[in-house]
Amino acid sequence: MVNLDLVVVGAGTAGCMAARTAAKAGLSVCLIDYKDAKSIGDKVCGDAIGKHHFDNLGLSYPRGEELERIIMGIKVYSPDMETVFKLSSEELHGFIVNRWVFGQRLLREALDAGASLLDLTQALEPIVEGGFVRGVIARDRRTGSRVEIRGRVTVDASGYAAVLRRRLPPEMEIETSINKRDEVLCYREIRILKSEVDEPEFCQIYLDLEAAPGGYYWIFPKRDNCVNVGLGVAAVGGFPNPREQLYKFVLSKRIFEDSRLIHGGGGVVPTRRPLDSFVGNGIVVIGDAACHVNPIHGGGIGPSMMAGKIAGEVISSVLEKSEPSVENLWPINVRYMKTYGAKQASLDVFRIFLQSLTNEDINYGMKYKLIMEEDVLKAGMEGDVRLNITDATRRIFIGLGRISFLRKLYNMARKSKAIKKMYENYPQSPNEMQEWRIKVREIFGSG
Ligand SMILES: Cc1cc2nc3c(=O)[nH]c(=O)nc-3n(C[C@H](O)[C@H](O)[C@H](O)COP(=O)(O)OP(=O)(O)OC[C@H]3O[C@@H](n4cnc5c(N)ncnc54)[C@H](O)[C@@H]3O)c2cc1C
């Protein structure tokens, strides 16, 4: 039995950042991961991260083997391929990383700060005593034996598995399950093409609901002729298999002729607003486990690290002077909601709207620029969905018999603004949660 200040389950981007921050502040921290130390960071991903995340977190930029490509922007293609939004600004500068090397760097930084690592250790369930989480019961994968790892605070950073969150008792008031329709199933491959893609400093995103219902497919350029190509579909109704869709609609394109497969694999992304609350007595949930992902593009590396840093800072200041009760850990919720959660929630409204459209709607919307390129950028960065509906476009849409589409668009923009405000005014204490929750549900439920 081990007794620590902080036990972090999962040495992914969220867990490493939480461990690094807390260890730097002087806490005794143990990271535990299912994988062996050498495989940590090896995750099926699109490998893209915005530069601003490195700036905000004080992380050095990727370089050497870790850096696959510097990115200057994104090209978004309409389903009929007739309209391309070419988005490029300082805010969209970023990197395509070698995900494994990047993950190993984050792990090393956590260990260098003083955290320890129990690898090949599978967390099974939280230890709950006296209304507090006091650590985890785990299985040592080398010996098969059960171990107890105790800590004053436990962080669930186990990604989509959310191994602790799913087993929390209801009195913790943390959602234990999330709706399938808020998940996107992805399949991606790393391939070497015969030649480099055009404009390799741009990531390519294709909106095509026939190929990727409720999601999109992407081509992200890596080093030289290598690309990361993938497709995600919303887990709604009888959704198709993303691997089959990728082969049928994307890998059949001419640029993939005679390309060589390096690696293929799948994964699930929770693409919704954050959990209403991700702290309880002795427990904090971060990263994919808490739905800290951009609902529009599914990017979760940046927000998961942000949540890890906030969690590490608040936990260390709480443990200095008091017990890790839900009230004392609450500032983790407040800080995350105000920085990223508000944007995430407003983009969740946009995501639900987009998932209700047809290819035709998207073709028209992009062709007539109902949202301008710079406003798409603003929406992506800040969560502000601004419309560009002029008298001329209104007349065109009336002529096309599509005025109800404009009405839906107005409604979405109004809702997204209202929800952003709610999250910016997130309750300062758990006592005010019930009222806030009711109001949020009302806005999401309204037509
Ligand atoms: C196909 C795909 C493409 C994506 N593309 C991008 C992209 O381009 N850019 C971007 O920003 N985001 C992308 N994402 C999302 C991003 O990968 C995640 O949001 C991010 O990695 C979340 O980090 P995390 O630390 O919460 O979880 P993870 O990185 O998943 O880490 C969880 C860790 O927990 C460990 N673990 C799990 N269960 C247990 C257990 N029982 N016991 C012990 N350890 C356990 C795992 O081994 C793992 O190391 C993509 C996701 C997918 C699936």
The ligand as an SDF file (V2000), in Angstrom:
LIG
                    3D

 53 58  0  0  0  0  0  0  0  0999 V2000
   -8.5530    9.4520  -34.1860 C   0  0  0  0  0  0  0  0  0  0  0  0
   -8.3530   10.6110  -33.2700 C   0  0  0  0  0  0  0  0  0  0  0  0
   -7.8000   11.7920  -33.7630 C   0  0  0  0  0  0  0  0  0  0  0  0
   -7.5800   12.8670  -32.9090 C   0  0  0  0  0  0  0  0  0  0  0  0
   -6.9540   13.9670  -33.4020 N   0  0  0  0  0  0  0  0  0  0  0  0
   -6.6320   14.9870  -32.5900 C   0  0  0  0  0  0  0  0  0  0  0  0
   -5.8410   16.0930  -33.0530 C   0  0  0  0  0  0  0  0  0  0  0  0
   -5.3920   16.1370  -34.2120 O   0  0  0  0  0  0  0  0  0  0  0  0
   -5.5770   17.0940  -32.1870 N   0  0  0  0  0  0  0  0  0  0  0  0
   -6.0190   17.0730  -30.8930 C   0  0  0  0  0  0  0  0  0  0  0  0
   -5.7700   18.0280  -30.1470 O   0  0  0  0  0  0  0  0  0  0  0  0
   -6.7410   16.0420  -30.4140 N   0  0  0  0  0  0  0  0  0  0  0  0
   -7.0380   14.9810  -31.2270 C   0  0  0  0  0  0  0  0  0  0  0  0
   -7.7320   13.9030  -30.7300 N   0  0  0  0  0  0  0  0  0  0  0  0
   -8.1800   13.9180  -29.3320 C   0  0  0  0  0  0  0  0  0  0  0  0
   -6.9960   13.7340  -28.3800 C   0  0  0  0  0  0  0  0  0  0  0  0
   -6.2260   12.6370  -28.7710 O   0  0  0  0  0  0  0  0  0  0  0  0
   -7.4890   13.5430  -26.9410 C   0  0  0  0  0  0  0  0  0  0  0  0
   -8.4740   14.5130  -26.6650 O   0  0  0  0  0  0  0  0  0  0  0  0
   -6.3560   13.6860  -25.9120 C   0  0  0  0  0  0  0  0  0  0  0  0
   -5.3420   12.7800  -26.1860 O   0  0  0  0  0  0  0  0  0  0  0  0
   -6.9180   13.4460  -24.5180 C   0  0  0  0  0  0  0  0  0  0  0  0
   -5.8980   13.2510  -23.6110 O   0  0  0  0  0  0  0  0  0  0  0  0
   -6.1520   12.4630  -22.2320 P   0  0  0  0  0  0  0  0  0  0  0  0
   -4.8880   12.6360  -21.4820 O   0  0  0  0  0  0  0  0  0  0  0  0
   -7.4160   12.8710  -21.6360 O   0  0  0  0  0  0  0  0  0  0  0  0
   -6.3520   10.9480  -22.6580 O   0  0  0  0  0  0  0  0  0  0  0  0
   -5.3390    9.9040  -23.3750 P   0  0  0  0  0  0  0  0  0  0  0  0
   -4.3200   10.6400  -24.1790 O   0  0  0  0  0  0  0  0  0  0  0  0
   -6.2090    8.9570  -24.0320 O   0  0  0  0  0  0  0  0  0  0  0  0
   -4.5790    9.2270  -22.1580 O   0  0  0  0  0  0  0  0  0  0  0  0
   -5.1950    8.3350  -21.2810 C   0  0  0  0  0  0  0  0  0  0  0  0
   -4.1240    7.4650  -20.6280 C   0  0  0  0  0  0  0  0  0  0  0  0
   -4.7890    6.6650  -19.6460 O   0  0  0  0  0  0  0  0  0  0  0  0
   -4.3140    5.3440  -19.7080 C   0  0  0  0  0  0  0  0  0  0  0  0
   -5.3530    4.4580  -19.1580 N   0  0  0  0  0  0  0  0  0  0  0  0
   -6.5530    4.1630  -19.6870 C   0  0  0  0  0  0  0  0  0  0  0  0
   -7.2400    3.3130  -18.9070 N   0  0  0  0  0  0  0  0  0  0  0  0
   -6.4370    3.0640  -17.8450 C   0  0  0  0  0  0  0  0  0  0  0  0
   -6.5660    2.2500  -16.6860 C   0  0  0  0  0  0  0  0  0  0  0  0
   -7.6650    1.5090  -16.4410 N   0  0  0  0  0  0  0  0  0  0  0  0
   -5.5540    2.2310  -15.8080 N   0  0  0  0  0  0  0  0  0  0  0  0
   -4.4180    2.9460  -16.0190 C   0  0  0  0  0  0  0  0  0  0  0  0
   -4.2450    3.7220  -17.1090 N   0  0  0  0  0  0  0  0  0  0  0  0
   -5.2370    3.7830  -18.0000 C   0  0  0  0  0  0  0  0  0  0  0  0
   -4.0130    5.1260  -21.1850 C   0  0  0  0  0  0  0  0  0  0  0  0
   -3.0700    4.0830  -21.3580 O   0  0  0  0  0  0  0  0  0  0  0  0
   -3.4780    6.4980  -21.5980 C   0  0  0  0  0  0  0  0  0  0  0  0
   -2.0650    6.5660  -21.4730 O   0  0  0  0  0  0  0  0  0  0  0  0
   -7.9630   12.7880  -31.5540 C   0  0  0  0  0  0  0  0  0  0  0  0
   -8.5250   11.6130  -31.0530 C   0  0  0  0  0  0  0  0  0  0  0  0
   -8.7130   10.5370  -31.8940 C   0  0  0  0  0  0  0  0  0  0  0  0
   -9.2930    9.2650  -31.3220 C   0  0  0  0  0  0  0  0  0  0  0  0
  1  2  1  0
  2  3  1  0
  2 52  2  0
  3  4  2  0
  4  5  1  0
  4 50  1  0
  5  6  2  0
  6  7  1  0
  6 13  1  0
  7  8  2  0
  7  9  1  0
  9 10  1  0
 10 11  2  0
 10 12  1  0
 12 13  2  0
 13 14  1  0
 14 15  1  0
 14 50  1  0
 15 16  1  0
 16 17  1  0
 16 18  1  0
 18 19  1  0
 18 20  1  0
 20 21  1  0
 20 22  1  0
 22 23  1  0
 23 24  1  0
 24 25  2  0
 24 26  1  0
 24 27  1  0
 27 28  1  0
 28 29  2  0
 28 30  1  0
 28 31  1  0
 31 32  1  0
 32 33  1  0
 33 34  1  0
 33 48  1  0
 34 35  1  0
 35 36  1  0
 35 46  1  0
 36 37  1  0
 36 45  1  0
 37 38  2  0
 38 39  1  0
 39 40  1  0
 39 45  2  0
 40 41  1  0
 40 42  2  0
 42 43  1  0
 43 44  2  0
 44 45  1  0
 46 47  1  0
 46 48  1  0
 48 49  1  0
 50 51  2  0
 51 52  1  0
 52 53  1  0
M  END
$$$$
